Amino acid sequence: MEISANWVFILIIIPISGILVGAWDLTKKKIYIWLLVMLWGVVGILLLFSKRGSSPEEKLVNIPIEKKHYYGSYVIAREFFSGDQVDWQYNHFRFEIKDNDSIYFHLTNGAKINKTHRGGISTTKLDSNENLMLHMDTPTHHILKTNPRLYFKDNELFLVFKSKKYHNVYFKKGEWKEIE
């Protein structure tokens, strides 16, 4: 069983800090203040070094996102949620962005494409990333009413659309495969 840093902090660091402050308050001995300062110094040093990314995968996230990074096929990202609803979305929605700046949003039933909503894309530069903007032909699907937000998790790019029916809908790059 893996214990997260949050639990260590809540169950160990904070209670020890409270005990040291209480011991100092009762005895007025400076040793307890020094132990408290040393404890928090170690915590600070550990936090400082734990935030440093040294692997190539961690450095990959720091590359600026350009329009060319959006090109490809997208499927519902099933790792954020589980159950019948996300499986249903996975089997009914996917899209692709082509290098001619066109987007094809497919309404599907498994492998079969039932309907396709077409449109174009552009990007706008915010900070170091180019954010995706959709220009859909009308009428369009409710998932595509707003531009997606860009997120990273575990070195993967996720496009999150705001839907009136489903709230946040997460897509990631990948090819559709039948659910086992």
Steps between C-alpha positions, in 0.01 A plus 500: 500500500636838400468792742471840337699802611177671605425228756856509633465874541159479670568199722867551589645846431212710634450293821876501573502877444211538743675288761822704466311830532312364802821376663665840446195678642510287816876499560624809309808296396651620172583143391137449399505809276825381341350154437194665345717717273709198400187292429354768272841556341517132403142516368588808294814340356308183410229705328759700310677192366182304430382769254808476280434299184798314367355231277450563127128436541465780754692740278274417204209677672692825498507529121279775361189364329466609138222443251681197353473321837119497471494304174384141544216278615333543839291266714328536835757480782366219717767524772327791678168326557373144497167337436233471236475874427865545400492173302190624319670833419812315380287296258298801378740797464838546336659753274800570286688817417672495162808697399285707261351656819171314474321315777265204458292416807348154464182375664550126504362170613816309574704473182217633280490876431136617492547874450789745465507867601759696303684820567834672511754582765735781584714576800558799720822547692464525878819481704726249326218283363274537201144430614258331264204692359217326312305641207222246452243491223149545635312321635762338721509262793459628860849379594648736240316816611809628686871485431683225690739560787847352480628280786800276560509191716774239495649651183176474306312785340130514588236718341210563737171622357220652707168333420158597632402133514822335621687788671871440425578261217864388484664403172853377439697408192457141398330258267161354586514135606217277608458485879590157636 
